[in-house]
Amino acid sequence: MRLPRRFHLQRDEDETGTSGTGIVVEGIEFADGTVAIRWLTSTTSTAIYASIADLIAIHGHGGRTRVVWIDPA
């Protein structure tokens, strides 16, 4: 059985000026591939995505934001 694994989003460039740079999200990928995130910005929110691919498609900003895995695969 695969366990959930933690990650954060590292934003190298803030193209919108909203979330800033550095670590902007903490997240977890569950065994079934579902992803939950928590924004670490001044206006916090929590969101659920069907997959890491969906999260990156929305928040990756063309490679300006990277997934950094904390736990091994």
C-alpha atoms as an extended CHARMM CRD file, in Angstrom:
* protein
*
        73  EXT
         1         1  MET       CA              0.0000000000        0.0000000000        0.0000000000  PROA      1               0.0000000000
         2         2  ARG       CA              1.2990000000        3.4260000000       -0.9350000000  PROA      2               0.0000000000
         3         3  LEU       CA              1.2490000000        6.0990000000        1.7750000000  PROA      3               0.0000000000
         4         4  PRO       CA              0.4350000000        9.7810000000        1.2550000000  PROA      4               0.0000000000
         5         5  ARG       CA              3.4090000000       12.0120000000        0.5170000000  PROA      5               0.0000000000
         6         6  ARG       CA              4.0580000000       15.6300000000        1.3570000000  PROA      6               0.0000000000
         7         7  PHE       CA              5.2870000000       18.4050000000       -0.9160000000  PROA      7               0.0000000000
         8         8  HSD       CA              5.4470000000       22.1560000000       -1.1840000000  PROA      8               0.0000000000
         9         9  LEU       CA              5.1690000000       24.5050000000       -4.1290000000  PROA      9               0.0000000000
        10        10  GLN       CA              8.2280000000       26.6720000000       -4.6790000000  PROA      10              0.0000000000
        11        11  ARG       CA              7.4010000000       29.7990000000       -6.6570000000  PROA      11              0.0000000000
        12        12  ASP       CA             10.4830000000       31.2440000000       -8.3230000000  PROA      12              0.0000000000
        13        13  GLU       CA              8.6880000000       34.1350000000      -10.0380000000  PROA      13              0.0000000000
        14        14  ASP       CA              5.3180000000       35.6190000000       -9.1000000000  PROA      14              0.0000000000
        15        15  GLU       CA              3.8400000000       36.6320000000      -12.4500000000  PROA      15              0.0000000000
        16        16  THR       CA              0.5960000000       37.9500000000      -10.9300000000  PROA      16              0.0000000000
        17        17  GLY       CA              2.0420000000       39.6950000000       -7.8540000000  PROA      17              0.0000000000
        18        18  THR       CA             -0.4470000000       37.8780000000       -5.6290000000  PROA      18              0.0000000000
        19        19  SER       CA              1.2860000000       35.0400000000       -3.8280000000  PROA      19              0.0000000000
        20        20  GLY       CA              4.8990000000       36.1530000000       -3.6880000000  PROA      20              0.0000000000
        21        21  THR       CA              7.9250000000       33.9260000000       -4.1520000000  PROA      21              0.0000000000
        22        22  GLY       CA              9.4490000000       31.0880000000       -2.1550000000  PROA      22              0.0000000000
        23        23  ILE       CA              7.3460000000       28.3660000000       -0.5500000000  PROA      23              0.0000000000
        24        24  VAL       CA              3.7400000000       29.3780000000       -1.2390000000  PROA      24              0.0000000000
        25        25  VAL       CA              1.8400000000       26.1030000000       -0.6850000000  PROA      25              0.0000000000
        26        26  GLU       CA              2.0920000000       23.0420000000        1.5190000000  PROA      26              0.0000000000
        27        27  GLY       CA              0.4120000000       19.9420000000        0.1920000000  PROA      27              0.0000000000
        28        28  ILE       CA             -0.1400000000       16.2270000000        0.2700000000  PROA      28              0.0000000000
        29        29  GLU       CA             -0.7120000000       13.6700000000       -2.4630000000  PROA      29              0.0000000000
        30        30  PHE       CA             -2.9010000000       10.7910000000       -1.3040000000  PROA      30              0.0000000000
        31        31  ALA       CA             -2.4090000000        7.1680000000       -2.3890000000  PROA      31              0.0000000000
        32        32  ASP       CA             -5.1440000000        7.4700000000       -5.0430000000  PROA      32              0.0000000000
        33        33  GLY       CA             -3.4590000000       10.5270000000       -6.6020000000  PROA      33              0.0000000000
        34        34  THR       CA             -5.8180000000       13.1440000000       -5.1250000000  PROA      34              0.0000000000
        35        35  VAL       CA             -3.9830000000       16.2830000000       -3.9730000000  PROA      35              0.0000000000
        36        36  ALA       CA             -4.8530000000       18.6710000000       -1.1290000000  PROA      36              0.0000000000
        37        37  ILE       CA             -3.0850000000       21.9950000000       -0.7190000000  PROA      37              0.0000000000
        38        38  ARG       CA             -3.0100000000       24.8760000000        1.7580000000  PROA      38              0.0000000000
        39        39  TRP       CA             -1.8920000000       28.3020000000        0.5560000000  PROA      39              0.0000000000
        40        40  LEU       CA              0.6230000000       30.0140000000        2.8540000000  PROA      40              0.0000000000
        41        41  THR       CA             -0.1770000000       33.4880000000        1.5350000000  PROA      41              0.0000000000
        42        42  SER       CA             -1.7510000000       36.3250000000        3.5360000000  PROA      42              0.0000000000
        43        43  THR       CA             -5.1760000000       35.2010000000        2.2690000000  PROA      43              0.0000000000
        44        44  THR       CA             -5.1200000000       31.4720000000        3.0150000000  PROA      44              0.0000000000
        45        45  SER       CA             -7.2870000000       28.8320000000        1.4200000000  PROA      45              0.0000000000
        46        46  THR       CA             -7.4270000000       25.0720000000        1.0460000000  PROA      46              0.0000000000
        47        47  ALA       CA             -8.1210000000       23.2650000000       -2.2330000000  PROA      47              0.0000000000
        48        48  ILE       CA             -8.4580000000       19.7280000000       -3.5780000000  PROA      48              0.0000000000
        49        49  TYR       CA             -7.3110000000       18.5780000000       -7.0450000000  PROA      49              0.0000000000
        50        50  ALA       CA             -7.7490000000       15.2740000000       -8.8690000000  PROA      50              0.0000000000
        51        51  SER       CA             -3.9880000000       15.0000000000       -9.4770000000  PROA      51              0.0000000000
        52        52  ILE       CA             -0.6080000000       16.7020000000       -9.2710000000  PROA      52              0.0000000000
        53        53  ALA       CA             -0.8770000000       17.2430000000      -13.0430000000  PROA      53              0.0000000000
        54        54  ASP       CA             -4.1050000000       19.2190000000      -12.5710000000  PROA      54              0.0000000000
        55        55  LEU       CA             -2.5280000000       21.3030000000       -9.7960000000  PROA      55              0.0000000000
        56        56  ILE       CA              0.4770000000       22.1580000000      -11.9790000000  PROA      56              0.0000000000
        57        57  ALA       CA             -1.7330000000       22.9100000000      -14.9970000000  PROA      57              0.0000000000
        58        58  ILE       CA             -3.5010000000       25.5710000000      -12.9300000000  PROA      58              0.0000000000
        59        59  HSD       CA             -0.7440000000       26.9070000000      -10.6450000000  PROA      59              0.0000000000
        60        60  GLY       CA              2.5340000000       25.9690000000      -12.3620000000  PROA      60              0.0000000000
        61        61  HSD       CA              2.7100000000       29.2570000000      -14.3090000000  PROA      61              0.0000000000
        62        62  GLY       CA              4.7790000000       27.7800000000      -17.1150000000  PROA      62              0.0000000000
        63        63  GLY       CA              7.4910000000       26.3550000000      -14.8700000000  PROA      63              0.0000000000
        64        64  ARG       CA              7.7260000000       29.3660000000      -12.5600000000  PROA      64              0.0000000000
        65        65  THR       CA              6.2840000000       27.2360000000       -9.7440000000  PROA      65              0.0000000000
        66        66  ARG       CA              7.7410000000       23.8120000000       -8.9250000000  PROA      66              0.0000000000
        67        67  VAL       CA              6.6170000000       20.8300000000       -6.8610000000  PROA      67              0.0000000000
        68        68  VAL       CA              9.2710000000       19.9870000000       -4.2750000000  PROA      68              0.0000000000
        69        69  TRP       CA              8.6850000000       16.5650000000       -2.7270000000  PROA      69              0.0000000000
        70        70  ILE       CA              9.4090000000       16.2190000000        0.9860000000  PROA      70              0.0000000000
        71        71  ASP       CA              8.7130000000       12.4980000000        1.1890000000  PROA      71              0.0000000000
        72        72  PRO       CA             10.2090000000        9.9080000000       -1.2030000000  PROA      72              0.0000000000
        73        73  ALA       CA              8.0360000000        8.1830000000       -3.7960000000  PROA      73              0.0000000000
